[in-house]
Amino acid sequence: MKSKALAGPIAGILAATVLLAGCGGDATGNEDAVGDDGKVDLSKVTLIVGDQKGTSAKALLTAAGLEDTPYKIEWKEFTAGPPMLEALNADAIHVGMVGNTPPIFAAAGGGTFKMVATASYTGKGDTILVPKDSPIQSVADLKGKEVAVAEGSSANYNLLAQLDKAGLKYSDIEVQNLQPADALAAFSNGHVDAWAVWDPYTSQAVVDEGARVLADGDGLVNGLNFQVASQSALDDPATTEALRDYVNRITKAQVWSSEHQDEWAKVWAEQTGLSEQVTLAAAKNRPVSPQPIDQSVIDSEQEMADTFTENGLIPDEVDVSSFFTDEFAEDTTGDSVE
């Protein structure tokens, strides 16, 4: 069944946001942590952080020895970036790290948030996979084939870019909109011809299933991940102070993970249940480099947003510039952790 422009990612984001908002968000602030003198007592702050297997913020902090924060972190697990941003916009979490595409769809869905930090993971882990014995030898061969992808994810843009490079349109393939766990099952059981996904799922499929990488996004996609904070978190002084510390810790942990890939892979495996062979392969595919939020980052994301609009996956043009802030620039220097 072919993907329809509004029946897919945008409609899903709006519906889920309404559902979460109806349940009532619990990440609305830490007002009691601010004293009469205006000073923040971080010991009274709870920072609610979204996490997922692909970003593994909790594992990152643990591996780098930076998990002992002066505030409490409440972790909430998500399967991918789009549902995490749905929770963020419903004030169910304060912050989370997502790939380069979910913020674009969330912005198109009327979200209120800011991208406060970014890092490049390169595009090598963003791939289109086929079974090892598949007759498909090029992206052009995907015409008329069933391809699994989580629409609204970074894999969605890589898929679009790969198709365009091969002279195909999104409508030339049969899209199966599946989250990673369901897509892996469909891929392993031969229910789809190909799977567009990101690491560590790429490495999991290659190592455990013998999948073959048809194409990767290295040099084609920007490979960026973003720390995204809710507007209500940014409007709250106590939560913002905790966010500054958290963003600084995550940035340092990202640098550490690139410099200590073997150690990072071991902790990543322990916390996710993936094999160390998988996490080490993923770590090698994803050397992290913190980046400043500058005009080149904004322009790159705008180009992506325009591509989604052109392909009918977003109904209207989206100006992404208002969803960035450089307020946390001093907290994302990426100094090495000893």
Secondary structure as UniProt FT lines:
FT   HELIX           6..10
FT   HELIX           11..23
FT   HELIX           31..33
FT   TURN            36..37
FT   HELIX           42..44
FT   STRAND          46..52
FT   TURN            53..55
FT   HELIX           57..63
FT   TURN            64..65
FT   STRAND          72..78
FT   HELIX           81..89
FT   TURN            90..91
FT   STRAND          95..99
FT   HELIX           102..108
FT   TURN            109..110
FT   STRAND          113..120
FT   TURN            124..125
FT   STRAND          127..130
FT   TURN            132..133
FT   HELIX           139..142
FT   TURN            143..144
FT   STRAND          146..149
FT   TURN            151..152
FT   HELIX           154..165
FT   TURN            166..167
FT   HELIX           170..172
FT   STRAND          174..177
FT   HELIX           180..188
FT   TURN            189..190
FT   STRAND          194..197
FT   TURN            199..200
FT   HELIX           201..209
FT   STRAND          212..216
FT   TURN            218..220
FT   STRAND          224..230
FT   HELIX           231..235
FT   HELIX           237..259
FT   HELIX           261..272
FT   HELIX           276..285
FT   STRAND          289..291
FT   HELIX           295..310
FT   TURN            311..312
FT   HELIX           320..323
FT   TURN            327..328
FT   HELIX           329..331
//
